[in-house]
Amino acid sequence: MKYLLIFLLVLAIFVISVTLGAQNDQQVTFNYLLAQGEYRISTLLAVLFCCGVCYRLADLRSVLAASSSFPGAR
């Protein structure tokens, strides 16, 4: 239940930020490792937010897997 509430909170923040960002048509140049691109700032922020959430979920799984290998850790 706790994870469902956290997921809904993150989803609500994402939807609100995309909705508000849709009104911002400002273009930014994003330089990444091998190239660069012109993106709307709202799209870029939404993609980077999703990448951060996915990275954190993957990291959380590895932490939980490591902690479960030590049964006396708690």
Biopython code that builds the backbone (N, CA, C, O; Angstrom):
import numpy as np
from Bio.PDB.StructureBuilder import StructureBuilder

atoms = [
    (1, "MET", "N", (0.823, -1.194, 0.000)),
    (1, "MET", "CA", (0.000, 0.000, 0.000)),
    (1, "MET", "C", (0.871, 1.263, 0.000)),
    (1, "MET", "O", (0.562, 2.253, -0.662)),
    (2, "LYS", "N", (1.971, 1.195, 0.765)),
    (2, "LYS", "CA", (2.870, 2.341, 0.843)),
    (2, "LYS", "C", (3.462, 2.659, -0.532)),
    (2, "LYS", "O", (3.552, 3.821, -0.927)),
    (3, "TYR", "N", (3.864, 1.607, -1.254)),
    (3, "TYR", "CA", (4.464, 1.815, -2.569)),
    (3, "TYR", "C", (3.453, 2.348, -3.576)),
    (3, "TYR", "O", (3.811, 3.110, -4.475)),
    (4, "LEU", "N", (2.219, 1.959, -3.434)),
    (4, "LEU", "CA", (1.167, 2.466, -4.311)),
    (4, "LEU", "C", (0.968, 3.964, -4.094)),
    (4, "LEU", "O", (0.818, 4.715, -5.058)),
    (5, "LEU", "N", (0.968, 4.396, -2.850)),
    (5, "LEU", "CA", (0.818, 5.825, -2.559)),
    (5, "LEU", "C", (2.009, 6.625, -3.071)),
    (5, "LEU", "O", (1.838, 7.722, -3.602)),
    (6, "ILE", "N", (3.204, 6.085, -2.916)),
    (6, "ILE", "CA", (4.391, 6.771, -3.430)),
    (6, "ILE", "C", (4.332, 6.857, -4.951)),
    (6, "ILE", "O", (4.646, 7.895, -5.533)),
    (7, "PHE", "N", (3.929, 5.766, -5.589)),
    (7, "PHE", "CA", (3.806, 5.765, -7.045)),
    (7, "PHE", "C", (2.779, 6.792, -7.510)),
    (7, "PHE", "O", (3.023, 7.523, -8.471)),
    (8, "LEU", "N", (1.640, 6.850, -6.839)),
    (8, "LEU", "CA", (0.604, 7.817, -7.218)),
    (8, "LEU", "C", (1.074, 9.248, -7.002)),
    (8, "LEU", "O", (0.743, 10.129, -7.795)),
    (9, "LEU", "N", (1.834, 9.495, -5.947)),
    (9, "LEU", "CA", (2.369, 10.833, -5.702)),
    (9, "LEU", "C", (3.348, 11.232, -6.804)),
    (9, "LEU", "O", (3.278, 12.348, -7.320)),
    (10, "VAL", "N", (4.250, 10.338, -7.164)),
    (10, "VAL", "CA", (5.210, 10.627, -8.234)),
    (10, "VAL", "C", (4.489, 10.822, -9.559)),
    (10, "VAL", "O", (4.842, 11.710, -10.334)),
    (11, "LEU", "N", (3.489, 10.004, -9.822)),
    (11, "LEU", "CA", (2.710, 10.143, -11.053)),
    (11, "LEU", "C", (1.977, 11.483, -11.093)),
    (11, "LEU", "O", (1.930, 12.134, -12.136)),
    (12, "ALA", "N", (1.409, 11.893, -9.967)),
    (12, "ALA", "CA", (0.707, 13.180, -9.915)),
    (12, "ALA", "C", (1.673, 14.334, -10.148)),
    (12, "ALA", "O", (1.346, 15.276, -10.870)),
    (13, "ILE", "N", (2.854, 14.274, -9.547)),
    (13, "ILE", "CA", (3.855, 15.324, -9.760)),
    (13, "ILE", "C", (4.264, 15.370, -11.226)),
    (13, "ILE", "O", (4.417, 16.449, -11.798)),
    (14, "PHE", "N", (4.441, 14.207, -11.831)),
    (14, "PHE", "CA", (4.831, 14.153, -13.237)),
    (14, "PHE", "C", (3.749, 14.742, -14.132)),
    (14, "PHE", "O", (4.047, 15.525, -15.033)),
    (15, "VAL", "N", (2.502, 14.374, -13.891)),
    (15, "VAL", "CA", (1.392, 14.872, -14.719)),
    (15, "VAL", "C", (1.243, 16.381, -14.565)),
    (15, "VAL", "O", (1.032, 17.087, -15.551)),
    (16, "ILE", "N", (1.351, 16.876, -13.348)),
    (16, "ILE", "CA", (1.244, 18.323, -13.120)),
    (16, "ILE", "C", (2.388, 19.055, -13.804)),
    (16, "ILE", "O", (2.172, 20.100, -14.419)),
    (17, "SER", "N", (3.599, 18.523, -13.707)),
    (17, "SER", "CA", (4.730, 19.205, -14.332)),
    (17, "SER", "C", (4.633, 19.193, -15.853)),
    (17, "SER", "O", (5.003, 20.171, -16.502)),
    (18, "VAL", "N", (4.142, 18.101, -16.428)),
    (18, "VAL", "CA", (3.966, 18.057, -17.882)),
    (18, "VAL", "C", (2.863, 19.019, -18.313)),
    (18, "VAL", "O", (2.986, 19.695, -19.334)),
    (19, "THR", "N", (1.792, 19.076, -17.535)),
    (19, "THR", "CA", (0.690, 19.979, -17.866)),
    (19, "THR", "C", (1.137, 21.437, -17.820)),
    (19, "THR", "O", (0.836, 22.216, -18.724)),
    (20, "LEU", "N", (1.848, 21.796, -16.773)),
    (20, "LEU", "CA", (2.334, 23.175, -16.673)),
    (20, "LEU", "C", (3.427, 23.454, -17.699)),
    (20, "LEU", "O", (3.499, 24.553, -18.249)),
    (21, "GLY", "N", (4.267, 22.473, -17.955)),
    (21, "GLY", "CA", (5.349, 22.661, -18.908)),
    (21, "GLY", "C", (4.891, 22.702, -20.347)),
    (21, "GLY", "O", (5.610, 23.205, -21.210)),
    (22, "ALA", "N", (3.713, 22.185, -20.621)),
    (22, "ALA", "CA", (3.202, 22.194, -21.990)),
    (22, "ALA", "C", (2.945, 23.617, -22.480)),
    (22, "ALA", "O", (2.913, 23.867, -23.684)),
    (23, "GLN", "N", (2.767, 24.530, -21.559)),
    (23, "GLN", "CA", (2.539, 25.922, -21.934)),
    (23, "GLN", "C", (3.847, 26.660, -22.196)),
    (23, "GLN", "O", (3.831, 27.784, -22.696)),
    (24, "ASN", "N", (4.970, 26.047, -21.867)),
    (24, "ASN", "CA", (6.272, 26.671, -22.057)),
    (24, "ASN", "C", (6.886, 26.123, -23.338)),
    (24, "ASN", "O", (7.306, 24.966, -23.377)),
    (25, "ASP", "N", (6.942, 26.933, -24.376)),
    (25, "ASP", "CA", (7.459, 26.491, -25.672)),
    (25, "ASP", "C", (8.915, 26.869, -25.891)),
    (25, "ASP", "O", (9.404, 26.827, -27.020)),
    (26, "GLN", "N", (9.601, 27.231, -24.836)),
    (26, "GLN", "CA", (10.990, 27.650, -24.976)),
    (26, "GLN", "C", (11.868, 26.472, -25.387)),
    (26, "GLN", "O", (11.770, 25.387, -24.815)),
    (27, "GLN", "N", (12.719, 26.690, -26.374)),
    (27, "GLN", "CA", (13.649, 25.670, -26.857)),
    (27, "GLN", "C", (14.988, 25.834, -26.145)),
    (27, "GLN", "O", (15.453, 26.953, -25.927)),
    (28, "VAL", "N", (15.599, 24.712, -25.787)),
    (28, "VAL", "CA", (16.928, 24.735, -25.189)),
    (28, "VAL", "C", (17.821, 23.785, -25.971)),
    (28, "VAL", "O", (17.351, 22.810, -26.557)),
    (29, "THR", "N", (19.108, 24.082, -25.972)),
    (29, "THR", "CA", (20.089, 23.199, -26.592)),
    (29, "THR", "C", (20.661, 22.316, -25.504)),
    (29, "THR", "O", (21.220, 22.807, -24.522)),
    (30, "PHE", "N", (20.521, 21.004, -25.680)),
    (30, "PHE", "CA", (21.009, 20.033, -24.701)),
    (30, "PHE", "C", (22.221, 19.341, -25.296)),
    (30, "PHE", "O", (22.109, 18.624, -26.291)),
    (31, "ASN", "N", (23.387, 19.556, -24.684)),
    (31, "ASN", "CA", (24.625, 18.921, -25.137)),
    (31, "ASN", "C", (24.838, 17.649, -24.337)),
    (31, "ASN", "O", (25.005, 17.695, -23.118)),
    (32, "TYR", "N", (24.833, 16.523, -25.018)),
    (32, "TYR", "CA", (25.147, 15.266, -24.366)),
    (32, "TYR", "C", (26.445, 14.735, -24.940)),
    (32, "TYR", "O", (27.082, 15.417, -25.741)),
    (33, "LEU", "N", (26.850, 13.552, -24.558)),
    (33, "LEU", "CA", (28.211, 13.065, -24.770)),
    (33, "LEU", "C", (28.697, 13.183, -26.216)),
    (33, "LEU", "O", (29.786, 13.706, -26.450)),
    (34, "LEU", "N", (27.928, 12.718, -27.172)),
    (34, "LEU", "CA", (28.410, 12.676, -28.549)),
    (34, "LEU", "C", (27.742, 13.673, -29.482)),
    (34, "LEU", "O", (28.210, 13.867, -30.604)),
    (35, "ALA", "N", (26.686, 14.295, -29.059)),
    (35, "ALA", "CA", (25.958, 15.192, -29.959)),
    (35, "ALA", "C", (25.207, 16.231, -29.132)),
    (35, "ALA", "O", (25.397, 16.343, -27.921)),
    (36, "GLN", "N", (24.369, 16.971, -29.803)),
    (36, "GLN", "CA", (23.506, 17.928, -29.122)),
    (36, "GLN", "C", (22.179, 17.990, -29.853)),
    (36, "GLN", "O", (22.076, 17.610, -31.019)),
    (37, "GLY", "N", (21.171, 18.470, -29.154)),
    (37, "GLY", "CA", (19.856, 18.559, -29.765)),
    (37, "GLY", "C", (19.076, 19.730, -29.216)),
    (37, "GLY", "O", (19.352, 20.218, -28.119)),
    (38, "GLU", "N", (18.103, 20.177, -29.983)),
    (38, "GLU", "CA", (17.192, 21.243, -29.569)),
    (38, "GLU", "C", (15.902, 20.605, -29.089)),
    (38, "GLU", "O", (15.249, 19.884, -29.843)),
    (39, "TYR", "N", (15.530, 20.860, -27.847)),
    (39, "TYR", "CA", (14.335, 20.267, -27.258)),
    (39, "TYR", "C", (13.531, 21.340, -26.542)),
    (39, "TYR", "O", (14.073, 22.348, -26.090)),
    (40, "ARG", "N", (12.220, 21.103, -26.447)),
    (40, "ARG", "CA", (11.407, 21.954, -25.581)),
    (40, "ARG", "C", (11.801, 21.650, -24.155)),
    (40, "ARG", "O", (12.050, 20.495, -23.810)),
    (41, "ILE", "N", (11.860, 22.657, -23.335)),
    (41, "ILE", "CA", (12.337, 22.475, -21.969)),
    (41, "ILE", "C", (11.418, 21.553, -21.170)),
    (41, "ILE", "O", (11.895, 20.804, -20.317)),
    (42, "SER", "N", (10.124, 21.595, -21.427)),
    (42, "SER", "CA", (9.202, 20.722, -20.698)),
    (42, "SER", "C", (9.429, 19.257, -21.053)),
    (42, "SER", "O", (9.379, 18.391, -20.179)),
    (43, "THR", "N", (9.676, 18.976, -22.324)),
    (43, "THR", "CA", (9.941, 17.604, -22.751)),
    (43, "THR", "C", (11.244, 17.094, -22.155)),
    (43, "THR", "O", (11.315, 15.962, -21.678)),
    (44, "LEU", "N", (12.261, 17.922, -22.184)),
    (44, "LEU", "CA", (13.555, 17.533, -21.639)),
    (44, "LEU", "C", (13.461, 17.242, -20.144)),
    (44, "LEU", "O", (14.017, 16.251, -19.671)),
    (45, "LEU", "N", (12.764, 18.095, -19.398)),
    (45, "LEU", "CA", (12.616, 17.876, -17.960)),
    (45, "LEU", "C", (11.817, 16.612, -17.660)),
    (45, "LEU", "O", (12.142, 15.886, -16.721)),
    (46, "ALA", "N", (10.786, 16.344, -18.438)),
    (46, "ALA", "CA", (9.985, 15.136, -18.224)),
    (46, "ALA", "C", (10.807, 13.879, -18.488)),
    (46, "ALA", "O", (10.726, 12.918, -17.724)),
    (47, "VAL", "N", (11.590, 13.875, -19.550)),
    (47, "VAL", "CA", (12.417, 12.712, -19.875)),
    (47, "VAL", "C", (13.488, 12.498, -18.807)),
    (47, "VAL", "O", (13.718, 11.366, -18.382)),
    (48, "LEU", "N", (14.137, 13.563, -18.374)),
    (48, "LEU", "CA", (15.167, 13.431, -17.349)),
    (48, "LEU", "C", (14.575, 13.008, -16.011)),
    (48, "LEU", "O", (15.211, 12.265, -15.263)),
    (49, "PHE", "N", (13.373, 13.466, -15.702)),
    (49, "PHE", "CA", (12.692, 13.041, -14.475)),
    (49, "PHE", "C", (12.423, 11.543, -14.520)),
    (49, "PHE", "O", (12.669, 10.839, -13.541)),
    (50, "CYS", "N", (11.921, 11.053, -15.644)),
    (50, "CYS", "CA", (11.651, 9.612, -15.787)),
    (50, "CYS", "C", (12.939, 8.798, -15.702)),
    (50, "CYS", "O", (12.955, 7.726, -15.098)),
    (51, "CYS", "N", (14.004, 9.292, -16.295)),
    (51, "CYS", "CA", (15.289, 8.592, -16.208)),
    (51, "CYS", "C", (15.771, 8.520, -14.764)),
    (51, "CYS", "O", (16.294, 7.491, -14.338)),
    (52, "GLY", "N", (15.603, 9.589, -14.017)),
    (52, "GLY", "CA", (15.998, 9.598, -12.611)),
    (52, "GLY", "C", (15.186, 8.631, -11.774)),
    (52, "GLY", "O", (15.733, 7.947, -10.909)),
    (53, "VAL", "N", (13.894, 8.567, -12.019)),
    (53, "VAL", "CA", (13.030, 7.634, -11.280)),
    (53, "VAL", "C", (13.413, 6.196, -11.612)),
    (53, "VAL", "O", (13.502, 5.360, -10.713)),
    (54, "CYS", "N", (13.638, 5.899, -12.879)),
    (54, "CYS", "CA", (14.031, 4.538, -13.275)),
    (54, "CYS", "C", (15.381, 4.161, -12.677)),
    (54, "CYS", "O", (15.565, 3.029, -12.230)),
    (55, "TYR", "N", (16.320, 5.090, -12.664)),
    (55, "TYR", "CA", (17.631, 4.831, -12.071)),
    (55, "TYR", "C", (17.498, 4.539, -10.583)),
    (55, "TYR", "O", (18.128, 3.615, -10.068)),
    (56, "ARG", "N", (16.689, 5.317, -9.902)),
    (56, "ARG", "CA", (16.516, 5.125, -8.462)),
    (56, "ARG", "C", (15.827, 3.796, -8.158)),
    (56, "ARG", "O", (16.189, 3.126, -7.192)),
    (57, "LEU", "N", (14.856, 3.411, -8.956)),
    (57, "LEU", "CA", (14.190, 2.124, -8.749)),
    (57, "LEU", "C", (15.156, 0.963, -8.966)),
    (57, "LEU", "O", (15.119, -0.019, -8.225)),
    (58, "ALA", "N", (16.012, 1.067, -9.967)),
    (58, "ALA", "CA", (17.006, 0.019, -10.207)),
    (58, "ALA", "C", (18.005, -0.041, -9.057)),
    (58, "ALA", "O", (18.402, -1.128, -8.638)),
    (59, "ASP", "N", (18.409, 1.104, -8.552)),
    (59, "ASP", "CA", (19.332, 1.156, -7.424)),
    (59, "ASP", "C", (18.680, 0.597, -6.166)),
    (59, "ASP", "O", (19.329, -0.096, -5.383)),
    (60, "LEU", "N", (17.415, 0.893, -5.975)),
    (60, "LEU", "CA", (16.693, 0.399, -4.806)),
    (60, "LEU", "C", (16.595, -1.121, -4.836)),
    (60, "LEU", "O", (16.725, -1.774, -3.801)),
    (61, "ARG", "N", (16.369, -1.677, -6.005)),
    (61, "ARG", "CA", (16.306, -3.141, -6.118)),
    (61, "ARG", "C", (17.637, -3.776, -5.741)),
    (61, "ARG", "O", (17.660, -4.803, -5.063)),
    (62, "SER", "N", (18.748, -3.177, -6.170)),
    (62, "SER", "CA", (20.055, -3.747, -5.831)),
    (62, "SER", "C", (20.340, -3.621, -4.341)),
    (62, "SER", "O", (20.949, -4.515, -3.753)),
    (63, "VAL", "N", (19.911, -2.529, -3.723)),
    (63, "VAL", "CA", (20.097, -2.359, -2.282)),
    (63, "VAL", "C", (19.257, -3.370, -1.523)),
    (63, "VAL", "O", (19.732, -3.966, -0.556)),
    (64, "LEU", "N", (18.025, -3.572, -1.942)),
    (64, "LEU", "CA", (17.165, -4.549, -1.272)),
    (64, "LEU", "C", (17.691, -5.969, -1.453)),
    (64, "LEU", "O", (17.609, -6.780, -0.531)),
    (65, "ALA", "N", (18.225, -6.274, -2.624)),
    (65, "ALA", "CA", (18.785, -7.606, -2.854)),
    (65, "ALA", "C", (20.018, -7.827, -1.985)),
    (65, "ALA", "O", (20.222, -8.925, -1.467)),
    (66, "ALA", "N", (20.835, -6.797, -1.822)),
    (66, "ALA", "CA", (22.030, -6.923, -0.990)),
    (66, "ALA", "C", (21.661, -7.059, 0.481)),
    (66, "ALA", "O", (22.296, -7.824, 1.206)),
    (67, "SER", "N", (20.649, -6.333, 0.928)),
    (67, "SER", "CA", (20.270, -6.401, 2.341)),
    (67, "SER", "C", (19.573, -7.715, 2.672)),
    (67, "SER", "O", (19.618, -8.160, 3.819)),
    (68, "SER", "N", (18.932, -8.339, 1.695)),
    (68, "SER", "CA", (18.276, -9.617, 1.967)),
    (68, "SER", "C", (19.285, -10.754, 2.072)),
    (68, "SER", "O", (18.958, -11.819, 2.597)),
    (69, "SER", "N", (20.510, -10.546, 1.582)),
    (69, "SER", "CA", (21.522, -11.587, 1.695)),
    (69, "SER", "C", (22.131, -11.634, 3.093)),
    (69, "SER", "O", (22.845, -12.581, 3.420)),
    (70, "PHE", "N", (21.857, -10.619, 3.928)),
    (70, "PHE", "CA", (22.315, -10.581, 5.311)),
    (70, "PHE", "C", (21.101, -10.655, 6.226)),
    (70, "PHE", "O", (20.551, -9.617, 6.593)),
    (71, "PRO", "N", (20.669, -11.858, 6.606)),
    (71, "PRO", "CA", (19.425, -11.983, 7.372)),
    (71, "PRO", "C", (19.489, -11.327, 8.752)),
    (71, "PRO", "O", (18.449, -10.922, 9.270)),
    (72, "GLY", "N", (20.652, -11.208, 9.357)),
    (72, "GLY", "CA", (20.751, -10.594, 10.681)),
    (72, "GLY", "C", (20.982, -9.101, 10.631)),
    (72, "GLY", "O", (21.252, -8.488, 11.663)),
    (73, "ALA", "N", (20.884, -8.499, 9.459)),
    (73, "ALA", "CA", (21.173, -7.071, 9.308)),
    (73, "ALA", "C", (20.135, -6.203, 9.986)),
    (73, "ALA", "O", (20.459, -5.097, 10.419)),
    (74, "ARG", "N", (18.911, -6.658, 10.094)),
    (74, "ARG", "CA", (17.873, -5.864, 10.736)),
    (74, "ARG", "C", (17.933, -6.139, 12.181)),
    (74, "ARG", "O", (17.148, -5.582, 12.948)),
]
sb = StructureBuilder()
sb.init_structure("model")
sb.init_model(0)
sb.init_chain("A")
sb.init_seg("    ")
for serial, (resi, resn, name, xyz) in enumerate(atoms, 1):
    if name == "N":
        sb.init_residue(resn, " ", resi, " ")
    sb.init_atom(name, np.array(xyz, "f"), 0.0, 1.0, " ", f" {name:<3s}", serial, name[0])
structure = sb.get_structure()
